Amino acid sequence: MVDQKLTAVVTGSTAGVGRASAVALGRAGYQVALIARGQQGLDDAQAELESLGIKVLAISVDVSDAEAVEHAADRIEAELGPIDVWINAAMVTVFGTVSELSAAEFRRVTDVTYLGVVHCTQAALRRMAPRDRGSIVQVGSALSYRAIPLQSPYCAAKFAARGFTDALRCELIHQKSKVRLSMVQLPAHNTPQFDWVRNHMGKRPQPVPPIHTPEVAARAILRAVIDGPREIWLGRASFQAIVGNMVMPGLLDRMMARQAWGGQLTDEDDDPEREDNLFEPVKSMHRTSGRFTDRARDKAVGMSSETARKLLITAVVVTAFMSGWVIAVIAG
């Protein structure tokens, strides 16, 4: 538990991973500022946290609006005190092939999922840097390393967020800043996004298995807040995607072409008239979990990127040694 006076900000906090993270931070002792677009979702999330005895401030903000984010940060510090932790979990996506997506759809996903991270990180830094303390956590994805078909705007935005984060980390090191910057690369989770996402594919979308509960992500994000690792790779699927793309990207291109297309779609027809949350918040479905609860795992192995790379290097060295030993035995 932390000092109750510490304040955490969570964007995208009305549903899914953002909402689960807000609950986890509140239970760890933080005051929590909730940032999202829809007022109904904010009211629901605030009521849940307050029922747990957590002090909450909910603010309706579209993170694509840099000025609105800045005003929200001012209000948070005025009402809750200095911001100690900022979690960037806001995102939108759209399912469809590159050829059928509009320029407006690409722009909107970029504005929220990438530029929203930029705007919020800048707002956090303007307050944390002068105090030389604080923690910023970017909620990333294995898709920030390994892109898949049908979600090109989202994959591109996550790649961009990772590049931005890496560049900023170098600047903080150069400045000898004590502000901590982490990124958590997530696998698939059971969130409501698959019920309110914009979809051009005709069939209802689904997360690519294995699927995890949002609480799995929340625990990893809380760990990032506490430990401050460079990155956390969460889940076997994330590790395989990231390392596999480093070692054999061409093979993964072909695997994704075969498997990720159908793997993201169910056999159910989607309703072409339903609401989606790309440009406006959906008024219903603001909850932590989606419709895949019976398939969602509540555990996943998470390791820092440093540990993962050490294990990979060790495996390569051991393999090379054993190969050399076998060759020597055969030759001898």
N, C-alpha and C positions, 0 to 999 in steps of 0.2 A: 504493500500500500504506500501511496505517496502523500505528501502534504496536500490537504484538501484545497489549499489556495492555488495549487498549480492548475493551469488552464490549457485545455487541448481543443483544437479546432478540427472538425472533420467535414470535408466537402462530400457531396453525394451521400448525405447521411440519412436519407429517408428510407432507403431500401438496401437489400443485399449486403455486400461487404462493408460499405460505408456505415450502415446502421449497426451491423454486428460489431464493428470497430468502435463506434461511439459507446455502445453498451460495455464493451470490454474496458475501455478507458475509464468510463464512469465507475465501474466496479473496482478498478485499480485505485480509485481515489481522486481522479481528476474532475474538475468542473469541465463541462463540455459545451462548446459552441457548435451548433448544427447549422450547416450551410447547404441549401438546396434551392431549387426553383419553386416547387409547389407548396402552397401554404397548407393544404390538407395533409400532405405527407409530413411536413414539419410538425404540425399539431399532433399527429399520431406518434411520431418518434419522440417528441418532447414528453408526451403523456407516458409513454413506456419508460423512459429514463427517470422521470420524476417519480413514478411508482416504485422505483428501486432506490429512492432517496438521493438521487443525483441532481446537483444544481445544473440547470440547463438554460442556455440562451439560444433561441432559434431565429434565424434571419433568412428571409427569402432573397436569394442572389443567384443570378446566372453567372457562372464563373468565366464565361466568355467576355464579360463586361469588366474590364480592368478597373475602371473608376468605381463601379459598384463593389467590387472586391475590396478595394482600398477603404471605402466608407465602412464596410462591414468590419474590417480589421480595427478601425478606429473605435467603432461602437463596442466591439468585444473587449478591447483594453479598457474602455471607459467603464463598462459594466461588470466585467469579471476580473480585470487586472491583466498583467503582462501575459502575453501568449508564450507558452513554454513548448508546446508541441503543435505541429500542423500536419494533418494527414490529407493528402490529395487523392481522393477516391472517386471524384466525379467523372462520369464518362457517358457517352452515347455511341451507338454504332448503327449500322444498317447492313442488312444481308442482301447481296446481289452481285452479279458479275460487273467487272469494270465497265464494260460496254453499255450496260443499262443504267448505271448510276449517274445522277445529274451532278453538275458542278456545284449546285447549292447543297446537295447532300454531302459531297466531299468536304466542302467548306465548313459545314456545320459540325461534322465529326471532328475536324481539325480544330475548330474554334473552342470546342468544349474539352475534348480528350487530350489535346496537346497544349493549345494556348491557355486553357484553363489552368493547367499545371504551372505554366510560366507566370501567369498573373498572380496566382496564389502564392507561389514560391517567392516572388518579388515582394509581395505584401508582407509575408512572414519575415523575410530577410531585413526589410526596412526597420523592423522592430527588434529582431533578435540580434542583428549584427552590432548595433551600438552597445548592447548589454553583454555581448560576447558569450552567449549561451542560447540553447534551444535545440530542438530536434525537428527536422522536416523529413517526412516519409512519403515517398512517391509510391502509389499502388500501381505496380507494373503488371507484366504478364509474360509468360513464356513466349507470347506472340511478339514481344519486343525484340526477340532474337530470331524467331523462326516464324515467318509469315505463312498464312494459309489462304486458300481460295475463299471467295464469297465475302470476305471482310477486309478488303484492301484499305479502305479509309481508316479503320480502327487499327490495323496492323501498322500502317504508316505513322499514325499518331503516336502509338506506343514506342515505335522505333525512335521517333523524334523526341519523345519525353526522355528516353534513356540517353540519347545524345546530349540533350540539354543538361541533364543531371550530371553526366560525366564531365562536361565542360565546367559547370558550376563547381563541382567538387575540386577540380584543379585550382580554380580561383580561390576557394576557401583555404586550401592548403597553402597556396602562395601567400595569402594574407595572414596565415597562422591563426585563423579563426577557430574558435571552439564551438561554433555552430555545427551540429552533426547532420549529415545528409545521407539517407539510406533509400534503397529501392527494393521493394519486395516483388519478386516475379512469381505470379500466381498461375496455377493450373485452372481447370474448369471448376466452376462453383454453381450450386443450385440457387440462383437468384431470380427475381421477377423479370430481369431484362429480356428473357426469352419469350415472355408473354406480351411485352409492350414495345419491343424493338420494331423499327421499320423493316419490312421484309418484302422483297421482290420475287421470292422463289416459289411461292404458291403453297409449299408445305410448311408446317409449323417448325420453327428452329429449335435446336437443343444444344446444350454444351457437349463438347466432344469428351466421351468417357476416358478415364475415370472421373467421376463427378464428386466434389467435396462440399460439405456444408460451409456456409459463410463464416461460421465460428472458427473453422480451421484457419481461414485467412486472417481473421481478427486476432487470433493468438500469435500468428507470425508477425503481424503489424505491431502488436504490443511488444513483442520481443525486439523488434527493430528500434522501437522507442527507447527501450531500456538499455540494450547493448550497443546500438549505433553501428552495426556492420555496414560495409560498403553495399552489399546486396544480400538478400536471402533468396535462395531458390527453393520453392516450396513444392513438394510432391515429386514422385518418381517421373511423371509425365513431363514436368518442367525440366528436370535434369536431363532426361533423354532428348528432349527437343533442343535444348541449348547446346549440349555437348555434341549431339548428332549433327547439328548444323555447322559446328566448328570443324568437324572431322569429315563429313560427307554430305555437303549441301545439295549436290546434284541428285544423289539418291533420295534425299528427303523431298526434293521437288517432285519427283515421280511418285513417291509414296503419298504425298499430300494430294496430288492430282487424282490418285485412285481412291484414297480413303477419306480425306477430309471433306470432300464434297457431300457425299451421302451421309458421312458421320455427323454433319451439322444439321441434318434435316430428319424429321420423323416422317411416318407414313400418313399423318393426319393433314387434311387440307387446312390451310390458314384462312381466316376470314378477311377478305380484302377490304371490308368496311370498318374493321376495328381501329381504335385509336392507337397511335404510336407516340413515343416520347421524344422524337428527334428534335422537333422545334418547340414543342410545348409539353409541360408535364402532364402525365395521365393522372386523372383524379382518383382512380382506384388502384388497388394492388400495391400500395406502399407498405411492404412488409419485408422481413429479413429473407425469408426463403421463397423459392419458386415451387414449381409443380413436380419437381423430381426428387422429393424427399425420400421416397422408398429406394432410390438408387444412390443416394448421397452418403459418402463416407465421412465419419467425424474425426478421422485422423489422417495425417500426412507427415512424412519425414521432411523436415526443413533444415537446410544447412547454409552457412554463409558461402558466398561465392569463393572466398579465399580457401575455405576447407574443401569445397568441391574441386577446385583446381589442383590443390595438393594431392587429393585422392587420384585425380586423373593422371597427374604426372607420375605418381607412385606406380599406378597400374601400367603406364607406358614403360617405365624403367624396369619393372619386374618382368613384363612381357619380353622386352628386349634382352634382358639377362637370360631368361629361360630359353629364348630362341637361340641365343649364342651358345648356351650350354648344350642344348640338343645337337646343334650343328657340330660342336667340338666332339661330342660323344660319337656321332656318326662318322666324322672324319677320322677319329682315332681308332 
